[in-house]
């Protein structure tokens, strides 16, 4: 069971996972490890990473049991410390979960004023719409001013795309520096690049970090034949839902110089991402947002131009694609 503590006021947070996942506190779920004195202005937390294992935003206070607020004495029922969240303030923590498993979160919360306060508990990113909840805490049920609440969620895969980082793919000979060509018109069932379709008349190149510059991890794709070199994947989407496609565009540090443009297609939305390559490695991030219009959406990448290596070899080259992610977007819960 996930447990944590809020003073809205948060007191402690634990989690419980079904099927033998260990119950217990989140790391520093009781907030007993606090900010350094230099990271506090009175009780206000001044650094978003000041509370160990947590990231905060907005007006967040680190409260010690016995602190007075006007005529009210703040009591922390478990341990000595808690956090208090101002309007639109938040605290969050990354936890490792198993995809497809159900988890429940338990937290202790109290309120420090008479207004109708609510606590927003959310899991992000997720592919499902119901991954947040508003807990009304204006009514207190215990005599000490604190109640413990529970909230459950089903762990979803963070990346809706399969193999978006291209780490799964064909074997690369360790003594070759030319990469591996993946032939054109390869469907998903027969693709040596799991999840991806080679949707073009010419090949794409699978490259590794031992011989090339790769934006993230150890593998990436180089689009070497202009508009005739494309990769695609069909993903499940919910019509009417807003999605964000993010990816990295760079060069392989293989003397491929000049102005490059990657065209990204998601459903009926297209983005042109320019990249000015010096042929020495590097990359930039890009994002394309779209609203799904059908239960399945095709995500596609291609290079706008043919490019030749600047080494007199006459070899084709092109932009590198890596770290492709597709996530559902809910603006009210982001940040």
C-alpha positions, 0 to 999 in steps of 0.5 A: 500500500502506498502511503504518504502524508499531506496539511492541506496537510499531507501526513503520510503516503503508502502504497499497496500493490496486489499480487505480492508487491510489498506494502509500505511507505513511499521513499520519505513518504512520512516527510521526516527528511526535510529541506536544508535550512538554506532551502527554507524561508520560515516554513516555505519551501524555496527549492522544488527538490528541497524535500528528499525524494519529492518535487514540489511546485507552488506555495509549499510549507514544511510543517513541524508538529506544534507549529502555531498558526494564529491561535491554532496549534498544528498537530501531526499525528504520526511522526514530527513533520508534514507538508502544507499545500497552498492553492494550486501547489503540488508535490509529486514523486516518481515510483516504479510500478508493474504495467497492468497491476492495480495499486492503492494509495493511502494518505493522511490529510487534514485541513487548516481553514474552514473553506471547502478544500479538495485534494487532487490525487493523480497518476501521470502519465497514463493512457486512460482518462480516469487516472485522477481523483478529487478528494473532498476533505471539508468534512472531517470524520476523526476527532483529531482533525486528520483522516486517512484516505485511499485511492486506487489506480491501474498502472499503465505503460508510460509509452504508448508506442512500442519500442519508441527508443529503438533499443530493440532491433537487429544485431549490429556487428561490433566491427562494422561502422556502417550500421544495419540497413532495414529493407523497405516495405517491411510490415510489422509482423516481419519487422526486425525493428519491433513495433515499427513498419518500414513504410517507404520505397528505400531502406532506413539505417539502424545505428548504434552508439558505439559507432555513431552519435545517438540522442538517447540510449544505445540505438536510433534510426537514421532516415537516409533516403529523403521522402523515400525513407520512412518509418511508421507505427499504428497505435490505439487512441481514443477519438476526441482525446488530446495526445502529445508526440515527442521525439528527438531529431539529430545527426549521427556524427558521420559527416552528414552536414547541412539543413535537414527537416524531419516530417512527423505525421500523427493522424491528420496533423503534420509537423516539419522539424528543421535541424541544422547539422554540422555533422558532429553529433547533437540533437533537439527535442520536438513535440506534436500535439493532435486530437485523435479522430479514430481508435487507431492513429498512424504515427509516421516519420520521414526526411524531407530532403536527400542529403549526402555525406560531406566526405566525398564518399557519395553516401546517402545520409540523413537525420536521426530519430530517437526517443519517440513517446506518445502520451495523453494530455490533460492540461489541468493536471500537468506540471 
